Amino acid sequence: MNALPDKEIEKAYFISPVVDMEKLIADMMTWANVTEDELYRQKEIPTEFGEVLSWEYLCYVKEHPVTWTIPTQILYGEKDYLTSYETISKFAGQINATLTIMKNGEHWFHTEEQMKFLDRWMKQFVG
């Protein structure tokens, strides 16, 4: 979303999008028990869950909020651990997107059931 603001896009189809990176970074900092002051001082902090928290990236995210005006369809897994339902529904409302929620779906659509749901969802909107 952040890389395409100047491109002419007719429609967008998002599957488990991260729509609020600042919130995700804040959540990861909470999971890692890292404060913003610690991140500022250390600049980068590796986490036990495999991500590296970066002060530079956090600053970039804060300075470059996403603006999205493209007609959008969003597919969201009910059990998405990266983006909460509140966050995705707020974003969908702000941009007037259609939000489809897969019961028991996850952030990463990968099981046979999830892939079948994804295929049906795409066919519904793309044809």
C-alpha positions as CSV (number, residue, x, y, z in Angstrom):
1,M,0.0,0.0,0.0
2,N,2.8,2.3,0.8
3,A,4.7,1.6,-2.4
4,L,1.9,2.3,-4.8
5,P,0.3,5.7,-4.0
6,D,1.1,7.3,-7.4
7,K,0.0,4.3,-9.5
8,E,-3.3,4.1,-11.2
9,I,-5.0,1.0,-9.8
10,E,-8.5,0.1,-10.6
11,K,-9.2,-2.4,-7.8
12,A,-7.3,-4.0,-5.0
13,Y,-7.7,-7.4,-3.4
14,F,-5.9,-7.8,0.0
15,I,-5.4,-11.1,1.7
16,S,-4.6,-10.7,5.4
17,P,-3.2,-7.3,5.0
18,V,-1.2,-5.5,7.6
19,V,-3.1,-2.2,7.6
20,D,-1.6,-0.5,10.7
21,M,2.2,-1.2,10.8
22,E,2.7,1.2,13.7
23,K,0.2,-0.8,15.8
24,L,1.8,-4.1,14.8
25,I,5.3,-2.8,15.8
26,A,3.8,-1.6,19.1
27,D,2.3,-5.1,19.6
28,M,5.6,-6.8,18.8
29,M,7.4,-4.5,21.3
30,T,4.8,-5.6,23.9
31,W,5.3,-9.3,23.1
32,A,9.1,-8.8,23.4
33,N,8.8,-6.6,26.5
34,V,10.6,-3.7,24.8
35,T,9.8,-0.1,25.4
36,E,10.1,2.7,22.9
37,D,13.0,4.2,24.9
38,E,14.9,0.9,24.8
39,L,14.4,0.7,21.1
40,Y,15.5,4.3,20.6
41,R,18.7,3.6,22.6
42,Q,19.6,0.2,21.1
43,K,18.3,1.0,17.5
44,E,17.7,-2.7,16.8
45,I,16.5,-5.4,19.1
46,P,16.2,-9.1,18.0
47,T,13.2,-10.9,19.4
48,E,12.6,-14.4,20.5
49,F,9.9,-14.8,17.8
50,G,12.4,-14.1,15.0
51,E,11.7,-10.4,14.2
52,V,14.2,-7.6,14.6
53,L,12.6,-4.5,16.0
54,S,14.1,-1.4,14.4
55,W,13.9,2.2,15.6
56,E,14.6,3.5,12.1
57,Y,11.7,1.5,10.7
58,L,9.4,2.6,13.5
59,C,10.2,6.2,12.7
60,Y,9.6,5.6,9.0
61,V,6.2,4.1,9.7
62,K,5.2,7.0,11.9
63,E,6.4,9.5,9.3
64,H,4.7,7.8,6.3
65,P,1.1,6.9,7.2
66,V,-0.8,4.9,4.6
67,T,-3.3,6.7,2.5
68,W,-5.5,4.4,0.4
69,T,-8.4,5.4,-1.9
70,I,-8.5,2.4,-4.2
71,P,-11.7,0.3,-4.3
72,T,-10.7,-2.7,-2.2
73,Q,-11.8,-6.2,-1.2
74,I,-10.2,-7.6,1.9
75,L,-10.1,-11.2,3.0
76,Y,-9.3,-11.6,6.7
77,G,-8.8,-14.7,8.8
78,E,-10.8,-14.7,12.0
79,K,-7.7,-16.0,13.9
80,D,-5.2,-13.6,12.4
81,Y,-2.6,-13.1,15.1
82,L,-0.9,-10.0,13.4
83,T,-3.9,-7.8,12.8
84,S,-6.9,-7.7,15.2
85,Y,-10.5,-7.7,14.0
86,E,-10.9,-4.2,15.4
87,T,-7.9,-2.9,13.4
88,I,-9.0,-4.5,10.1
89,S,-12.6,-3.5,10.5
90,K,-11.6,0.1,11.3
91,F,-9.4,0.3,8.2
92,A,-12.1,-1.3,6.0
93,G,-14.6,1.3,7.3
94,Q,-12.2,4.2,6.7
95,I,-11.6,3.2,3.1
96,N,-15.1,1.8,2.4
97,A,-13.7,-1.6,1.6
98,T,-15.6,-4.9,1.5
99,L,-14.4,-7.1,4.3
100,T,-14.8,-10.9,4.1
101,I,-14.0,-12.9,7.2
102,M,-13.0,-16.6,7.1
103,K,-14.1,-18.4,10.2
104,N,-11.0,-20.1,11.7
105,G,-8.8,-18.5,9.0
106,E,-5.3,-17.4,10.0
107,H,-3.0,-14.6,8.9
108,W,-1.2,-16.9,6.5
109,F,-3.7,-18.7,4.3
110,H,-2.1,-22.1,3.7
111,T,-4.3,-25.0,4.6
112,E,-6.3,-26.8,2.0
113,E,-9.5,-25.4,3.5
114,Q,-8.1,-21.9,3.6
115,M,-6.9,-22.1,0.0
116,K,-10.3,-23.3,-1.2
117,F,-11.9,-20.4,0.6
118,L,-9.4,-18.0,-1.0
119,D,-10.1,-19.5,-4.4
120,R,-13.9,-19.1,-4.0
121,W,-13.4,-15.5,-2.7
122,M,-11.2,-14.5,-5.7
123,K,-13.7,-16.0,-8.1
124,Q,-16.5,-14.1,-6.5
125,F,-14.9,-10.8,-7.1
126,V,-12.5,-11.3,-10.0
127,G,-14.7,-13.7,-12.0
